[in-house]
Amino acid sequence: MTAETSPGSSLLALDLRQDVALLTAAIMDINSVSGNETELADAVETALRNIPELHVVRDGDSIVARTELGLPERVILAGHLDTVPLPMTEGARGTVPSTWESRVPGEGILYGRGATDMKGGVAVQLALAATLFDGGAAPKRDVTFVFYDHEEVEAVKSGLGRLVRNHGHLLHGDFAILLEPTDGTVEGGCNGTSRFEVTTVGEAAHSARAWMGSNAIHAAAPVLARLAAYEPRTVTVDGLEYRESLNAVKINGGTAGNVIPDRCVVEINYRFAPDKTPDQAETVVRELLDGFDVVRTDAAAGARPGLQHPAAASFVAAVGAEPKPKYGWTDVARFSELGIPAVNFGPGDALLAHKDNEHVHADAVRRCLRALKEWLAA
């Protein structure tokens, strides 16, 4: 069995010492769609409190577990417990059941919600926590394990953000690794992201007498033309090349099929390299769309890779593969804001995240565990 319930208790018990691929399956079998993380958080907390060498603190459905060895270097290993909603449609391998439960076909691949994003990474964290002190040995670095809720939803609900506010002293460290899926390659830092609305205004009229009005949707055409003609930059930051993108992602206008629209809103998403602040990114958009009404609705700073830090450099060397940039935004940015260099490193292909055929190779999870265990002991 991968997990069991103790007699007289409804709390699921996780076996952290089983094959980490089977541990991944056990974690996947616990529904933790954003807002429903409590059962998994309970199981994780209980398992961690059974490890005497760890100091454990819980805040809502987020958990911090720390070694307290007084070593000169502290590493943070972080991962989120939640997943996006469950698959409901046809997948590449046929009908995918509307469930969170894992499926393990004979070829050693785990299918199911969270396989890639990111219960494989969470399983690696838990397996490491359980085996750090095996054989009487101690890690060469102090370790802080962070498990948090509400990553897949709006930033104001982030469990990691809440931990920063309520227990910031527990998140001090020299280097952080976020176990997001990277196919076992170090991905340094991340792009920032910002969203904007561009509004054009016209005058409503009956479409049979269009000349009596002014078409706000037509007025948005130059906005789309400038965006289509814009050539995104590729920016080198600390030796990694971050490719930017600037796109219209939604357009809304009009009230009826026989009315000339008097208002149109174009929504824009700018993914910008971590050499810029959100304000500097906004300047780029405003200069491109000069003359239009531009309002920034959301923004999150990126993170420089920080690969020059000794801990980061030693980790990259231990992994062996050439590091890559992270194009999407991840919570490494939150650690960067705390002054902690951070990278993404975890099992699974990020391109499979959130897909109905989401899956991870069992060996990929095992390789990730092995790489981190060897580095922490080195």
C-alpha positions in Angstrom: 0.0 0.0 0.0 1.2 3.5 -0.7 -0.9 5.2 2.0 -3.2 4.0 4.8 -5.5 5.3 7.4 -4.7 4.6 11.0 -7.4 2.8 13.0 -9.9 5.3 14.5 -8.5 8.2 12.4 -9.6 9.7 9.1 -6.2 11.1 8.5 -4.3 9.7 5.5 -0.8 8.5 6.4 1.9 8.8 3.8 4.8 6.4 3.7 7.7 8.7 2.9 10.2 5.9 2.6 8.6 3.9 -0.3 9.7 4.3 -3.9 9.4 8.0 -4.6 7.4 7.2 -7.7 4.8 5.4 -5.6 4.9 8.2 -3.1 4.1 10.5 -6.0 1.1 8.4 -6.9 -0.1 8.4 -3.3 0.0 12.2 -3.2 -1.7 12.4 -6.6 -4.6 10.3 -5.1 -5.4 13.1 -2.7 -7.5 15.8 -4.3 -5.9 19.1 -3.7 -7.4 21.4 -6.3 -6.8 25.0 -5.2 -8.9 25.7 -2.2 -9.1 22.1 -1.3 -5.6 21.5 0.0 -6.4 20.7 3.6 -6.4 16.9 3.4 -3.0 16.8 1.7 -1.6 19.5 4.0 -2.8 17.3 7.0 -1.0 14.3 5.6 2.2 16.2 4.9 2.2 17.8 8.3 1.7 14.5 10.1 4.4 12.8 8.1 6.9 15.6 8.8 6.1 15.8 12.5 7.2 12.1 12.7 10.7 13.2 11.7 12.3 14.2 15.0 15.1 16.2 13.4 12.7 18.7 11.8 11.1 21.8 13.4 7.6 22.1 11.9 5.3 25.1 11.7 1.9 25.2 10.0 0.0 28.3 8.8 -3.3 27.5 7.2 -2.6 24.8 4.6 1.1 25.8 4.3 3.9 24.0 6.2 7.5 24.9 6.9 9.9 22.2 8.2 13.5 23.1 9.1 16.6 21.3 10.2 18.4 23.3 12.9 22.0 22.1 12.7 23.7 25.5 12.8 25.4 24.9 9.5 26.9 27.9 7.6 24.6 27.5 4.6 20.8 27.0 4.4 19.0 25.8 1.3 15.2 26.1 0.8 13.3 23.4 -1.1 9.8 24.7 -2.0 6.7 23.3 -3.7 3.0 24.0 -3.9 0.4 21.4 -2.8 -2.5 22.6 -5.1 -3.4 21.6 -8.6 -5.6 23.2 -11.3 -9.1 21.7 -11.6 -9.6 18.1 -12.7 -9.5 16.9 -16.3 -12.9 16.4 -17.9 -12.3 15.8 -21.6 -10.7 13.5 -24.1 -6.9 13.3 -23.7 -4.2 12.2 -26.1 -4.5 8.6 -24.7 -8.3 8.4 -24.9 -10.9 9.4 -22.3 -9.3 10.8 -19.2 -11.5 10.2 -16.1 -12.8 13.2 -14.2 -10.7 12.4 -11.2 -7.5 13.4 -9.5 -6.4 9.8 -9.0 -3.1 8.5 -10.5 -2.9 5.9 -13.2 0.3 3.9 -13.6 0.5 1.9 -16.9 3.1 -0.8 -17.4 5.6 1.5 -19.0 6.3 3.3 -15.7 4.5 6.6 -16.4 2.2 8.2 -13.9 -0.9 9.8 -15.5 -3.2 12.2 -13.6 -3.8 15.6 -12.3 -0.7 17.0 -10.6 1.7 14.4 -12.0 3.8 17.1 -13.5 2.6 20.2 -11.7 3.8 19.4 -9.2 3.2 16.4 -7.0 6.3 14.7 -8.3 8.3 17.6 -6.9 6.5 17.5 -3.6 7.1 13.7 -3.3 10.9 14.4 -3.8 10.8 17.0 -1.0 9.1 14.6 1.3 11.4 11.7 0.5 14.4 13.9 1.1 13.0 15.1 4.4 12.6 11.4 5.5 16.1 10.3 4.5 18.3 13.2 5.3 19.6 11.6 8.5 19.7 8.0 7.4 22.6 6.0 8.6 23.4 8.6 11.3 24.7 11.0 8.6 23.7 14.6 8.5 23.4 16.9 5.5 26.2 19.3 4.8 23.7 22.1 4.5 20.7 23.1 6.7 17.5 22.6 4.8 14.1 24.3 5.0 11.2 22.5 3.3 8.3 24.7 2.3 4.9 23.3 1.2 2.2 25.9 0.4 -1.3 26.3 -0.9 -3.1 28.4 -3.5 -0.3 28.7 -6.1 -2.5 28.1 -9.1 -4.9 31.0 -8.4 -4.7 34.8 -8.0 -1.6 36.0 -6.2 -3.4 37.5 -3.2 -4.4 34.0 -2.1 -0.8 32.6 -2.3 0.2 30.4 0.7 3.8 31.3 0.1 3.0 35.0 0.2 1.2 34.4 3.5 4.2 32.6 4.9 6.4 35.5 3.9 4.0 37.9 5.8 3.5 35.7 8.9 6.7 33.7 9.2 9.3 35.5 7.2 12.0 34.7 9.6 11.5 31.0 8.8 12.2 31.6 5.1 15.7 33.0 5.5 18.2 31.1 3.4 21.2 31.3 1.1 19.7 29.6 -1.9 16.3 28.3 -2.9 15.1 25.5 -5.3 11.5 25.5 -6.4 10.6 22.0 -7.5 8.5 23.1 -10.5 8.8 20.8 -13.6 11.9 21.5 -15.6 12.6 18.0 -17.1 15.5 17.7 -14.7 17.4 20.8 -15.9 18.1 23.9 -13.8 16.1 26.8 -15.0 17.3 30.1 -13.5 15.1 33.0 -12.5 12.0 33.7 -14.4 10.4 36.3 -16.7 8.1 38.9 -15.1 4.5 39.3 -16.2 2.2 42.3 -16.5 -1.3 42.8 -17.9 -2.8 45.9 -19.4 -6.2 47.1 -20.8 -6.3 49.5 -23.8 -9.7 51.1 -24.3 -11.0 52.8 -27.4 -14.2 54.9 -27.4 -16.6 55.5 -30.2 -20.2 56.6 -30.6 -23.2 54.1 -30.7 -25.5 54.1 -33.6 -27.9 51.7 -35.4 -25.8 49.5 -37.8 -28.2 50.4 -40.6 -27.0 54.0 -40.2 -23.4 53.3 -39.2 -22.3 56.7 -40.5 -24.2 58.3 -37.6 -21.8 56.7 -35.1 -18.1 55.8 -34.6 -16.9 52.2 -34.3 -14.8 51.7 -31.2 -13.8 48.2 -32.4 -12.4 49.6 -35.7 -10.6 52.2 -33.6 -8.7 49.4 -31.9 -7.2 48.2 -35.2 -4.1 50.3 -34.8 -3.5 48.8 -31.3 -3.6 45.3 -32.8 -1.4 46.4 -35.7 1.3 47.8 -33.5 1.3 44.6 -31.3 1.5 42.4 -34.4 4.4 44.4 -35.8 6.3 44.5 -32.5 9.4 42.3 -32.4 9.9 40.9 -28.9 13.4 41.1 -27.6 15.7 38.4 -26.3 17.6 39.7 -23.3 20.7 38.2 -21.8 20.7 38.3 -18.0 23.5 36.7 -16.1 24.4 34.5 -19.0 20.9 33.2 -19.7 18.8 34.4 -22.7 15.2 35.4 -21.7 12.8 35.6 -24.7 10.1 38.2 -24.2 6.5 38.2 -25.6 3.9 41.0 -25.9 0.5 40.0 -27.1 -3.2 40.8 -27.2 -4.9 38.0 -25.2 -8.5 39.1 -25.2 -10.7 41.7 -26.9 -14.2 42.8 -25.8 -16.6 45.2 -27.4 -20.1 45.6 -28.7 -23.5 45.2 -27.2 -25.7 43.8 -30.0 -25.6 42.6 -33.6 -27.3 45.8 -34.9 -25.4 48.4 -32.8 -22.2 50.2 -33.7 -20.0 49.6 -30.6 -19.1 52.7 -28.6 -16.4 51.0 -26.5 -13.7 48.3 -27.0 -11.2 46.9 -24.6 -8.0 45.0 -25.7 -6.3 43.0 -22.9 -2.5 42.7 -23.3 0.0 40.4 -21.6 3.7 41.3 -21.5 6.2 38.7 -20.4 9.4 40.7 -19.8 12.9 39.7 -19.0 14.2 40.0 -15.4 16.4 42.9 -16.3 13.3 45.1 -16.0 11.0 46.2 -13.1 7.3 46.1 -13.7 7.4 49.9 -14.0 10.1 49.7 -16.7 8.0 47.0 -18.5 5.0 49.4 -18.4 7.1 52.1 -20.0 7.8 49.7 -22.9 4.0 49.1 -23.4 3.1 52.8 -23.1 5.7 53.9 -25.6 4.5 51.3 -28.1 0.9 52.3 -27.7 1.5 56.0 -27.4 -1.8 57.9 -28.0 -4.0 55.2 -26.5 -5.6 54.9 -23.1 -3.4 52.2 -21.4 -4.1 51.0 -17.8 -2.0 48.4 -16.0 -4.2 45.9 -14.2 -1.6 43.5 -12.8 2.1 42.9 -12.6 4.6 40.6 -11.0 8.4 41.1 -11.1 10.6 38.5 -12.6 13.8 37.1 -10.9 17.4 37.2 -12.0 18.9 33.7 -12.1 21.6 34.4 -9.5 23.7 31.5 -10.8 26.9 33.2 -9.6 26.1 32.5 -6.0 28.3 29.7 -4.7 25.4 27.4 -3.7 23.7 27.9 -7.0 26.9 27.3 -9.0 27.7 24.1 -7.0 24.1 22.9 -7.7 24.3 23.6 -11.4 27.6 21.7 -11.5 26.2 18.8 -9.6 23.2 18.5 -12.0 25.6 18.7 -14.9 23.2 20.0 -17.6 23.5 23.4 -19.1 21.1 25.8 -17.2 18.2 27.4 -19.1 16.1 30.5 -18.5 12.5 30.2 -17.2 10.1 31.9 -19.5 7.0 31.6 -17.4 6.6 33.3 -14.0 7.1 31.1 -10.9 7.5 31.7 -7.2 11.3 32.0 -7.6 10.4 35.6 -7.9 9.1 35.7 -4.4 12.4 34.3 -3.1 14.3 36.8 -5.3 12.3 39.7 -3.6 13.6 38.3 -0.3 17.2 38.6 -1.6 17.5 34.8 -2.0 18.9 33.5 -5.3 16.5 30.8 -6.6 16.2 28.4 -9.4 13.5 26.0 -10.8 14.4 22.3 -10.8 12.0 19.4 -10.8 10.8 16.3 -12.5 8.4 16.4 -15.5 7.9 18.4 -18.7 6.4 21.8 -18.0 4.6 21.6 -21.3 2.4 18.8 -19.9 1.3 20.9 -16.9 -2.5 21.4 -16.7 -3.1 19.2 -19.7 -5.7 16.4 -19.7 -3.0 13.8 -20.4 -0.6 15.2 -17.7 2.0 12.7 -16.8 5.5 12.1 -15.5 7.9 9.3 -15.9 8.6 7.4 -12.7 12.4 7.4 -13.4 12.3 11.2 -13.8 11.1 11.6 -10.2 13.7 9.1 -9.0 16.5 11.0 -10.9 15.4 14.3 -9.3 15.5 12.8 -5.9 18.9 11.3 -6.5 20.4 14.5 -7.8 19.2 16.6 -4.8 20.2 13.9 -2.2 23.8 13.7 -3.6 24.2 17.5 -3.8 22.9 18.0 -0.2 25.4 15.4 1.1 28.3 16.8 -0.9 
